[in-house]
Amino acid sequence: MPIDYHHLKAHDFGVIRQSYTERDTMLYALSLGLGNDPLDAAALPFVYEGLEAGLRALPTQAVVLGYPGFWAREPDTGIDWVKLLHGEQRVRWHQTLPASGDVVGHNRITHLTDKGEGKGAIMITERRLESAAGELLATVQQVTFLRGDGGYSQRGGGQPSDAPLPALQPTPEDRAPDFTDTQSVRPEAALLYRLMGDTNPLHADPAVATKAGFERPILHGLASYGLVAHAVLRQCGGGDPARLKALDIRFAAPVYPGETLVTEIWRVPGQAGQFQLRARVAERDKVVMSHGFAELA
């Protein structure tokens, strides 16, 4: 069944209420590789509750809270889910994420854009993540590339196609980065990260990965996103998760578990606390995340 614009835009995610514990917070950080080095004191506050200041949550844990799961696989969506790829992620943090608590996720599809027959379609979902008391914690936007669904607007007498979001800006080409961060991706990283709620078999099953055109299962885009966010905090934020206020990035190519991620960060001239960034895989010298923007308090 092909995409029906009105049916898909009206998709009812329901109100998603979720309780998470300090154990969940530690598992999230561990799935990103924090704690790989048992002597890394900077990682300890995110994976160990025994410090005087207590456990802290990485801000990007917000992307897995109030999450509706891999709903695109439901038959009535019309989405060719095997060819679905995460295109961009954009998040704004309004409050510091607590290490445990009760949250409410309000999800909706805000944009559906047809790029044309054979060129795919773009879908944007937005989540307002709130505390149980109704305080807005984060606004999460996910841009998904529907590679198998281009041309839907020309079918069945014509359907609407929304204008896309404003484009993210590329990183500077005329100067070297101000900061560079290198981190290893654990070989089992995708299998660990899928425990956060994204059970797309593309990240676990070699047969599904091959069918989708990849040599082996790939790392979740949101896992790469968390890795880059932690790199920004390490290099520019003194490791303080409360300082990260915004992070946008485009997923340019897949990351494979076991590779080495190098994050390159540039200060935005004249804009205190604003940075541009990209990430590449060292082994392939391949840019895997581009057009990044971060804002720190």
N, C-alpha and C positions, 0 to 999 in steps of 0.2 A: 504494500500500500504506500503510495507516495505521500510526501508531506502535504498536509492541509494547513495553510497558514492560520486560519481562525481557530481551528481545533487545537493546534499546537500552542498558540499564544495563550489560549484559555486553559492550558494544562493546570490542574488543581494539585498542588503539592501538599496541601493541608498545612496545618501549623505543626512544626516539628519541635517537640520538647525533648530536651536531652539533659541528663545529669552526667557529669564527668568527675572523676576522682583524681587525686594526685598520682595514682598508678597510671591512669590514662595519659596524664601530662608527661610523666617520665617515659612511657612507651613511645609517645609521639617524638620526643627528642631523641631517644635511642634509635628510632627508625630512620632518622636523618644522619645518624653516625656520631652524634654527640656521645662522648664517653669512650670513643675508640681508643683514645689515649688516657689511661687511668690516672696519669699525673697532670692532666690538663685542668688546672684549677678554674679556668674561665668557663668550662663546660659543666662543672659540678653543680652549680645552682639549678640547672635544668633537669638533672637526672638523679639528684640526691636530696632527700627531705631533711637530712640531719644537720644542716648548717644553721647557724644562729638566726639568719634572716629568713630561713624557710625556703621551700621550693618556689621557683618562678616558672611561669609558662612562656614559651616562645610565642611572640605575637602571631606568627603564621599558623598556630594551632587553630585560630579562628576559622580557617578555610575548611576544616574537617568537622566543625561543630554546627549543629542545625542543618547538616547536609542531607539531602534526600536520597542519597545512594545513586547507583547507576540506573537511573530511571529511563534513560534514553533507549534502553533495551526492551522496554515494554512495547508490545506489538502495535498498539493504537497510536504511537507517536509518528509512525511512518518513516522514522530515521533509519538510514542504512548504518547501523551502529558499529559494524566492523570497520568502516572507513572513517569513523569519527576521530578527530584529533583535537586536543586542547591547544588553542591558538594563542591566547593571551590571558593574563590574570591581573586584575586591578583591585587593590584593597585600600580602604581608608579606615584607620583605627580612631575611635572616638573616646575610648576608655582603655585602661590597662587591663589585659585579660587576666583574671584570677587563676590561680593554680588548680582550683577545683570549684565546682558550683553547678547551678542549674541555668540553662540557656534556652532561648526560643528562637527558632529560625523561620523567617518568612521569606519564601522563595517565589520568584516569578520570572517568566520569560519576557524581557523588555524589548528585544530587537530580533527580527528574522530578516536577513538580507540575502537576496538571490544574486550570485555572481555570474550566473549564466550556465547554459547547458555544458556539462563537462568541466565546469570550473568550480563547482561546489557552492555551498551556501554558508552563511555565518549566523550563528545563534548566540545571543547574549542572555545569560541568566543572572539575576541579581538576588542576593540574600541580605536581608537586614537581620543581623545577629543581635539579639537583645538579652539582657539579664532577665531573671524571673520577675524582677520588679519593674521591667519595662524600660530600663536604661539601654540606650543604643551603644553597643560595644564596637561593632564594625559593620561596614558596608562592603560586601564582597561581590565583585563582578567577574564572571567567567565568560570568556570569548571562546566559542567552540567552532571549529572548522568541520562542516559536514561535507566531506569530500565526495560522497556519493549522491548528493541531493541537489546539485545545481540544476537550474532550469525549472524548478517547481512553479515559479510564478507565470510561466508560459503555458502550463498545463491546465486542462479543465476550464478553459474560458478565461484564464488570467487570474492571478492572485496578487495581493499587495507584496511589496518588498520595502523594508524600512531602510532609512538612511543609516549608514554605519556610525560608530562612535568616532570622535576626533582621533586622528592618527597619533601614535606615539612617535617620539623623535629619536633619530639614530644617535649613536654616541659619536664624540669628536674623532675625526680622522687626522687632524693636524697637530696633535700632541699626545704624548704618552700618558697613560693613566696615572692618577695621583696615588692610588692604592691598588695593590694586587694581593689576592688571597687565594691560597691553594688548599684544596681538601679532597680527600679520597672518598669515593662512593663505594660503600660496602657491596660485595658480590651478591648478597641476599637482600639488598635494600628494597627492591620492588616487592618481594614477598613479605617483608616486614611492613612496608608502607600500606599495602592493601588492607592490613588490619585496621587502618584508620577509617575504612568504610567504602573505598572505591574498589570494587571487586571485578572490574573489567578484566576479563581473561587475557587481554593483550599484554598485561604486565606479569603474567604467570605461566601461560600455556604456550609453548613453542609453536604448536600447530596453528593457533590463532594468530600469533605474531607473524608467522610466515604467510598466512592468508592475507594479512593486512599489508604485506610488503616489507617486513623487517626481518633481519637475519636471526633475531632472537628476541625474547621479551624485553621491552623497554621500561625505563623508569617513568613513574608517573610525573607529569608536568608539575603537579603541586609539590612533589617531593623535591624536585629541582628548585622550585620556587622557595621552599623552606631553607634549602642549602644556601641559596644566594642571600636570603634575608639574614641568615646567621653570619654570613661573610660580611655583609654591610655593618651589622652590629659590632662585630669584632674589630673591623678596621676603622669605623667612623663614629660608633656610638658608645665606646667604652664598655661594650657587652651588656648595656642596660636595655632590656626589652621595652621599657616604658617610653623610650625615646623614638621608636619607629612609629611614624604617623601615616605614611603612605608608601606603597610599593607597587609599581606597574612594570610588567615585562612581557615581551613577546617570545614565544617558544619557536625557535628557528629550526631546530633539528633535534632528533631524539638523543637522550643520554642513555647509555647502557650501564647497568650495574657493573661495578668493578673498575670503572674508568676514574680519571682524575679531573676534577672540575676546577678551573682557574677563573676567578671573578675579577674583572677589571673595572675600576671605579674612578670617575672624574668629578671633581667639584664643579658646580655650575657657577661661573664667574658672577660675582656681585649678588649671589643669592645664598645667604647663610643657611646651612642645614639642608641644601638641595644638592642632589648628586645624580649623575647619569651612569649607567653601568651596562655591562654585557658579561657573558660567561662563555668560555670555550672548553672543549675537552682537549687535554694536553696530548693524549696519545694520537689523536687524529688531527690535531690543530684545527678543529672545527668549531665555529661559533654555534652554540646550541641555544643560547638565550640572548636576545638583542633588544634594542630600543628601551632599555630599562630606565626607570626614574624612581628615586627614593627621596623621601623627606623625613628628616629627623628633627626633633625638638632640641 
